[in-house]
Amino acid sequence: MAKAAISLKGTKVSPLKKSRTTVEPGVRRRKKFDDKRQFILETALAVFSQYGFHGTTIEQIANSADISKTNLFYYFKSKEELYLTILENILNDWLAPIAGFDEVDDPKTAIENYIRLKMELSRDQPEASRLFCLEIIQGAPILKNYLNGELKNIIDEKSKVIERWISQGKIKPIDPTQLIFTIWSTTQHYADFSVQVKAITGKDLSNKKFFEETCQSIQNIIFNGIA
């Protein structure tokens, strides 16, 4: 029995090494599943952002991802689930920075950081911005409950933070909701209307210098208006 635990080189095989060998296949399978799921999400985002929810078919997404419909349904049960997952991911990315607003923060730093993060999202994820725009223009058939519920709650909560900044004399008296709307519309303009921006300026946010100049201009315009 002792010899059975010895390798050809006379080295004992540790129990930890045996355990790792049995776990690794499951870890690899999970990573492969997650990678494939993420690839489908990215592919579907590109298709949805072009045709919208109703104009997109599962066949289009499956063909773009180079998989069968059956395989796609292994990862997502329906077109609705796939679409909602994409929108939830978009909103999580967009709302994470503002969700961190706190009354102890310096408002200039907090607002300027939020503007930069929103500009980075417009630069790096323009399709996400366009898809969200399409959903809203169509009356938010999938997101309506979320907008009326969770999103409204977050904005109401962070509006109170802005109101406390106002009461402490840190910024001018303004409507907090209108400030948030202004940041959203201004930063998302560079994704939703990128063709127009490039036609007029000859540049888009992929140009590093143009990105920095644009970001700084928006920060100055917005914060100087409330400082």
Sequence and secondary structure as in RCSB ss.txt:
>XXXX:A:sequence
MAKAAISLKGTKVSPLKKSRTTVEPGVRRRKKFDDKRQFILETALAVFSQYGFHGTTIEQIANSADISKTNLFYY
FKSKEELYLTILENILNDWLAPIAGFDEVDDPKTAIENYIRLKMELSRDQPEASRLFCLEIIQGAPILKNYLNGE
LKNIIDEKSKVIERWISQGKIKPIDPTQLIFTIWSTTQHYADFSVQVKAITGKDLSNKKFFEETCQSIQNIIFNG
IA
>XXXX:A:secstr
 TGGGB TTS B  HHHHHHHHHHHHHHHHHHHHHHHHHHHHHHHHHHHHHHHHH  HHHHHHHHTS HHHHHHH
 S HHHHHHHHHHHHHHHHHHHHHT  TTS HHHHHHHHHHHHHHHHHH HHHHHHHHHHHHTT TTTHHHIIII
IHHHHHHHHHHHHHHHHTTSS    HHHHHHHHHHHHHHHHHTHHHHHHHHS  TTSHHHHHHHHHHHHHHHHHH
H 
